[in-house]
Amino acid sequence: MSWPKVESLSYNNYTIFELVRKESRGGGLAIGALDDLEPRWVSEGDDMEEVIVIEVKLNDLQVRILCGYGPQETDLLRKDRFWARVAAEVNSAAEAGTEIIIMMDGNLHAGDSIIPGDPNMRNDNGRRFQQFL
């Protein structure tokens, strides 16, 4: 399978998958997975949808790992596309019969209704996160 935007390299028994931003000066996403977990690339987004997904094997269980970077609070178009992409990746994992782990910097304030004791008021990204959940 070709990786048009994702770089992959091996380093000390790990495979590193990296999606580098094209339209800004550096930055991007990376996931490192132990080679024993048989990591493989699944999909990637782009500068508008900063998402990368790999799959690993844990015994007989296939697990997808999604790493994402949520758009800044004022970037409405990118936020719509980002959350739609995350939802699509979750649906794709379900259709494939795999589990999924989501890790991200969502640029969000979840608020007390999601995280008890959170001192921040929920922002629009937090609202979108709650809708996603």
C-alpha positions in Angstrom: 0.0 0.0 0.0 1.5 3.4 -0.9 1.6 6.3 1.5 1.3 9.4 -0.5 1.6 11.8 2.4 2.7 9.6 5.3 6.4 8.9 6.0 7.2 5.6 7.6 10.5 4.6 9.1 11.8 2.0 11.5 13.8 3.0 14.6 14.8 0.8 17.5 12.1 -1.8 17.1 9.4 0.9 16.4 7.7 1.9 13.2 7.1 5.7 13.1 4.3 7.0 10.9 4.4 10.7 10.3 2.1 13.2 8.5 3.8 16.5 8.0 1.9 19.7 7.3 2.4 20.9 3.8 1.0 24.4 3.9 2.8 25.7 7.1 6.3 25.8 8.4 6.6 22.4 10.0 4.5 20.5 12.5 2.2 17.6 11.9 1.3 14.3 13.5 3.2 11.1 14.4 2.5 7.7 15.8 5.1 5.3 16.9 4.2 1.6 17.3 6.3 -1.3 18.5 7.2 -3.6 15.6 6.0 -6.6 17.5 2.4 -5.2 17.2 2.6 -5.5 13.4 1.7 -1.8 12.8 0.3 -0.8 9.4 -0.9 2.4 7.9 -4.7 2.8 7.5 -5.4 6.3 6.4 -4.4 10.0 6.7 -5.9 13.4 6.3 -4.2 16.5 5.1 -3.7 20.1 6.3 -7.5 20.6 6.6 -8.2 17.3 8.4 -5.1 16.6 10.6 -5.7 12.9 11.2 -3.6 9.8 10.9 -4.8 6.3 11.5 -2.7 3.1 12.0 -3.7 -0.4 13.0 -1.9 -2.7 15.4 -2.4 -6.3 16.5 -2.8 -7.1 20.2 -3.0 -10.9 20.4 -6.1 -11.7 18.4 -7.5 -8.1 18.6 -7.0 -5.6 15.8 -6.9 -2.0 17.2 -6.9 1.2 15.2 -5.1 4.2 16.6 -6.3 7.6 15.5 -4.1 10.6 16.2 -5.6 14.0 15.5 -5.1 17.7 15.9 -8.3 19.7 16.3 -8.5 23.1 14.6 -8.3 26.3 16.5 -11.6 27.7 17.9 -12.1 30.3 15.1 -11.5 27.9 12.2 -15.1 26.8 11.5 -14.6 25.1 8.1 -11.7 23.0 9.4 -13.6 22.1 12.5 -16.6 20.8 10.5 -14.2 18.7 8.3 -12.1 17.5 11.3 -15.0 16.2 13.3 -16.7 14.6 10.3 -13.4 12.8 9.5 -13.0 11.5 13.1 -16.6 10.2 13.0 -15.9 8.6 9.6 -12.8 6.9 10.9 -14.7 5.5 13.9 -17.4 4.2 11.5 -14.7 2.6 9.3 -13.2 0.9 12.3 -16.6 -0.5 13.3 -17.2 -1.8 9.8 -13.8 -3.4 9.8 -14.5 -5.1 13.1 -11.6 -3.4 14.8 -11.4 -1.5 18.1 -10.3 2.2 18.0 -8.3 4.4 20.3 -8.6 8.1 19.8 -5.9 10.5 21.0 -5.8 14.1 20.0 -5.2 17.7 20.9 -8.7 18.8 20.3 -8.1 22.5 21.1 -11.1 22.2 23.3 -12.4 23.0 26.7 -14.6 20.1 27.7 -16.3 21.8 30.6 -17.6 20.4 33.9 -20.3 18.2 32.2 -17.7 16.0 30.6 -14.8 16.4 33.1 -16.1 17.0 36.6 -14.2 19.8 38.2 -13.0 21.3 34.9 -12.5 25.0 35.6 -13.0 25.9 31.9 -16.4 26.8 30.4 -17.1 24.5 27.4 -16.2 26.1 24.1 -17.4 25.2 20.6 -14.8 22.5 20.2 -15.9 21.1 23.6 -19.5 21.1 22.4 -18.5 19.3 19.2 -16.6 16.8 21.2 -19.6 16.2 23.4 -21.8 15.7 20.3 -19.2 13.3 18.9 -19.2 11.2 22.1 
